C-alpha cells in the first residue's frame, strides 16, 4: 500500500530537483541530533572548510524528538530551512520513494559505496538509488558494570535471556547508594521509548500488526512485554525514568548509577572513554536479550546525512556529505580521538582494520547489527519491514502517540492495561483512517 504524509502533515509530495553547478561562497545549514558523535563532527568541521574554502557551515543541533519533528515538517512542506539533514533508516526509504531526497549515487568513486555494510546500505536505498549516506550505524546491546555483576555473584552470558536481566537488575540495585540495576529509555517518542519497547516486544513474540494490518496491543505478548518493562524500571530503575532518553541514560551510566543499560551500540565509545565515564574500566558488553523464541531485542538503525530535493546548494551539500561519511573522516577521528571513538557500524573496512578490531566492543557491535533482520523482525509473520519501527509513513505519528501512553504508565498516570487499551484504540483508529485493515 502506497501512502503519503498527508495523513500527518497535510503535505503533498515534492518533485526531485537535480544538482546545480559547482558553487562557491555558499553557506550550508545542517540539521543534526545532539548525540556525541555529531557534536564531535561539528568540532572537526574546520577540516572540511579548510579543504573547501568556498563553503561555510552553520549547525542547527536539536534533541532527537525535536529534530525529527522539524526536519519532517520542513521537507514535507518544502520549507527549505536545511541543506543537509540528519535522518534515519525509517525516513530515508519513505522520503526517497516520494522524491523528497537527492540521490547520492554520484558521490565520488573514492567514497566507495561498495564498502558500506549491506544491512546499512540496504536500509538507505530505494530502487537502486542511495538516498542518504550513513554517518554511523547501530544496533542495540547490553552494557553493564563488570564490577557490580561480580559483586552480585553473577556472570553475564554473551547472549543473555530476559530472565537473567531481571535477576541481575535485582541483584545490582542499591538505592541507598543511588545505583540502579537497569536503565532503559522511558521518554515518549517513536524513536525513544518505542524503539526500545518495539525491539523488546519482538523478542517476546509480540508485533505491531498481524498480516491483515490489525493492531496487536491487546495480545498477551504485548502485555508480558509492558509488564516486564514497567517492573524493571519501577523496581530497579532510576527515579524519573519516564523522562530519560538516550542522552539522559548515557549520563547516568557514565556517572556509575546504572548496573546495566540496554541501548544503542554507538554508546560503547562514550561509556568506555575515561575522559567522560567514571566507570570506563569496568564496562562489559553482551548481545541484546532474548526470551527463547528465536528473536533478540536488537534494533537496526543508521543516523545518516541526506539532502532535501529542491535545494539550491546540492553540489556543496554533496561535498560535505561525502567528507563526513568518508574513510578519511574516520581516519581523522582516529588520529584526534583514538580508534575507539570513530563513528561505528557503516563500513566493512573499519571492521577489517586490525587497529579497530582490538577495540573491546567492535565485534559485539558488528554481531549485534548482523543479528537484526528488518525483513523478518518478529516471531510471527507481519506485513511490514523494520525492526524497531514499522516502515510506513503513518508510524511516526502513531508510534509517538503509543509511546506517550506507555510513558504515562511508567510515570504512574495509567495502568499497563489502560495504556495497552488506549494504544490499541488509537492505532486502530489511525490505521483505519489510512485505509490499512483488510
C-alpha positions, 0 to 999 in steps of 0.5 A: 500500500502506497501512502503519503504524509498527508495523513500527518502533515497535510503535505503533498509530495515534492518533485526531485530537483537535480544538482546545480553547478559547482558553487562557491561562497555558499553557506550550508545549514545542517540539521543534526541530533545532539548525540556525541558523535555529531557534536564531535563532527561539528568540532572537526568541521574546520577540516572540511572548510579548510579543504573547501574554502568556498563553503561555510557551515552553520549547525542547527543541533536539536534533541532527537524528538525535536529534530525529527519533528522539524526536519519532517515538517520542513521537507514535507512542506518544502520549507527549505530551512536545511541543506543537509539533514540528519535522518534515519533508516525509517525516513530515508526509504519513505522520503526517497520513494516520494522524491523528497531526497537527492540521490547520492549515487554520484558521490565520488568513486573514492567514497566507495559505496561498495564498502558500506555494510549491506544491512546499512546500505540496504536500509538507505536505498530505494530502487537502486538509488542511495538516498542518504549516506550513513554517518554511523550505524547501530544496533542495540546491546547490553552494557553493564558494570563488570564490577557490580555483576561480580559483586552480585555473584553473577556472570553475564552470558554473551547472549543473555535471556530476559530472565537473567536481566531481571535477576541481575537488575535485582541483584545490582540495585542499591538505592541507598547508594543511588545505583540502579540495576537497569536503565532503559529509555522511558521518554515518549517518542517513536524513536525513544521509548518505542524503539526500545519497547518495539525491539523488546516486544519482538523478542517476546513474540509480540508485533505491531500488526498481524498480516491483515494490518490489525493492531496487536496491543491487546495480545498477551505478548504485548502485555508480558512485554509492558509488564516486564518493562514497567517492573524493571524500571519501577523496581530497579530503575532510576527515579524519573525514568519516564523522562530519560532518553538516550542522552539522559541514560548515557549520563547516568551510566557514565556517572556509575548509577546504572548496573546495566543499560540496554541501548544503542551500540554507538554508546560503547565509545562514550561509556568506555572513554575515561575522559567522560565515564567514571566507570570506563574500566569496568564496562562489559558488553553482551548481545541484546536479550532474548526470551527463547523464541528465536528473536533478540531485542536488537534494533537496526538503525543508521543516523545518516546525512541526506539532502532535501530535493529542491535545494539550491546548494546540492553540489556543496551539500554533496561535498560535505556529505561525502567528507563526513561519511568518508574513510578519511573522516574516520581516519581523522577521528582516529588520529584526534580521538583514538580508534575507539571513538570513530563513528561505528557500524557503516563500513566493512573496512573499519571492521577489517582494520586490525587497529579497530578490531582490538577495540573491546566492543567492535565485534559485539557491535558488528554481531549485534547489527548482523543479528537484526533482520528488518525483513523478518523482525518478529516471531510471527509473520507481519506485513511490514519491514523494520525492526524497531519501527514499522516502515510506513509513513503513518508510524511516526505519528502513531508510534509517538502517540503509543509511546506517550501512553506507555510513558504515562504508565511508567510515570504512574498516570495509567495502568499497563492495561489502560495504556495497552487499551488506549494504544490499541484504540488509537492505532486502530483508529489511525490505521483505519483512517489510512485505509490499512485493515483488510 
